[in-house]
């Protein structure tokens, strides 16, 4: 299994990377960046691929919430305030997943 070959410390650092990528959505929205949609689409691909890599995320409803939220940010019109609320919701979920699955050493949820 792939995740058994990846040290939990590396997966923990990877979740930091996901959190940083989630936070990056805010300035892109605030600046009205033309690249926001393509950034979100690429990020969504990564999140979906991550579900296959990490067993502990496969059926996790909160992780699926992050995926659904990013999909919403791709397809809908929304204010900066809504973007901020949704981004911080996703960050909170990812931080919780990191602590639960990788810092505690429980790679299988």
C-alpha positions in Angstrom: 0.0 0.0 0.0 1.3 3.4 -1.0 0.7 5.2 2.3 2.5 2.6 4.2 5.6 3.6 2.2 5.2 7.3 3.0 6.3 8.2 6.5 3.6 9.8 8.6 5.8 12.9 9.1 5.9 13.4 5.3 2.1 13.1 5.2 1.8 15.6 8.0 4.0 18.1 6.1 1.9 17.4 3.0 -1.2 18.4 4.9 0.5 21.7 5.8 1.1 22.1 2.0 -2.7 21.5 1.4 -3.6 24.0 4.0 -1.2 26.6 2.4 -2.8 25.9 -1.0 -6.3 26.4 0.5 -5.3 29.7 2.1 -3.9 30.9 -1.3 -7.4 30.9 -2.7 -8.2 34.1 -0.6 -5.7 36.5 -2.2 -6.6 35.1 -5.7 -10.3 36.0 -5.1 -9.5 39.3 -3.4 -7.3 40.4 -6.4 -9.8 39.1 -8.9 -7.1 36.9 -10.4 -8.0 35.5 -13.8 -6.2 32.3 -12.8 -8.5 31.6 -9.8 -10.7 29.0 -11.6 -7.7 27.1 -13.1 -6.0 27.1 -9.7 -9.2 25.7 -8.1 -9.6 23.1 -10.8 -6.0 21.9 -10.3 -6.4 21.9 -6.5 -9.6 19.9 -6.9 -7.7 17.3 -9.0 -5.1 17.0 -6.2 -7.7 16.6 -3.5 -9.5 13.9 -5.5 -6.3 12.1 -6.1 -5.4 12.3 -2.5 -8.5 10.4 -1.6 -7.1 7.4 -3.5 -3.7 7.7 -1.9 -4.7 8.0 1.7 -7.1 5.3 2.9 -8.1 7.4 5.9 -9.7 10.0 3.6 -11.6 7.6 1.4 -14.9 7.7 3.3 -14.3 10.7 5.5 -17.4 13.0 5.2 -15.4 16.1 6.3 -12.8 15.6 3.6 -15.6 15.2 1.1 -16.9 18.5 2.4 -13.6 20.1 1.4 -13.9 18.6 -2.1 -17.5 19.8 -2.4 -16.6 23.3 -1.2 -13.8 23.6 -3.7 -16.2 22.5 -6.4 -18.6 25.2 -5.3 -15.9 27.8 -5.5 -15.2 26.7 -9.1 -18.8 26.7 -10.4 -20.7 29.4 -8.4 -20.5 33.2 -8.1 -19.8 34.3 -4.5 -18.6 37.3 -2.5 -15.1 37.7 -0.9 -16.8 37.3 2.5 -18.3 33.9 1.4 -14.9 32.9 0.0 -13.2 33.7 3.3 -15.8 31.8 5.3 -15.5 28.7 3.1 -11.7 28.8 2.8 -11.3 28.9 6.6 -13.9 26.1 7.0 -11.7 24.0 4.7 -8.5 24.9 6.5 -10.1 23.9 9.8 -11.2 20.6 8.4 -7.7 19.9 6.9 -6.0 20.9 10.2 -8.3 18.4 12.1 -7.6 15.6 9.6 -3.8 16.3 9.9 -3.9 16.0 13.7 -6.2 13.1 13.8 -4.6 10.9 11.1 -0.9 11.9 10.9 0.3 13.6 14.1 -1.3 10.9 16.2 0.2 8.2 14.0 -3.2 6.7 13.0 -2.9 6.4 9.3 -6.0 4.4 8.9 -8.4 6.8 10.5 
